[in-house]
């Protein structure tokens, strides 16, 4: 299905961005340690950038976790139900996750636009950038939840993007 291929591509791209972001966090922290203990001049931007990158890494990882069904669930309880009830509960779970993602988008957008004209003290970026990961993750969560709902209705399984 075309939609599943697009979602798989988005999931793989998100995973790759999370990995790159995590490596960048490691570099930032190492640079800060080097500056503090070797150069005796702590780079103030390094910690602020690492914190910002952690937000993006978490957002991308969260979205991939939703697509690959790595989120917290009541698997054992649902597995005990008869087949027709199991399917309904799974549809409900993915619908609720989609609603949660939509709320993330709405709230993230509201906060990002409200804080966009303020500047971060240690980085030359708007303060509202802290809320952009909520918008990105929420959007991906909605897309991935829709994919799960469609796959469930068609009786298909979603293959994890990292395969």
Order of alpha helices (4+ residues) and beta strands (2+ residues): alpha-alpha-alpha-alpha-alpha
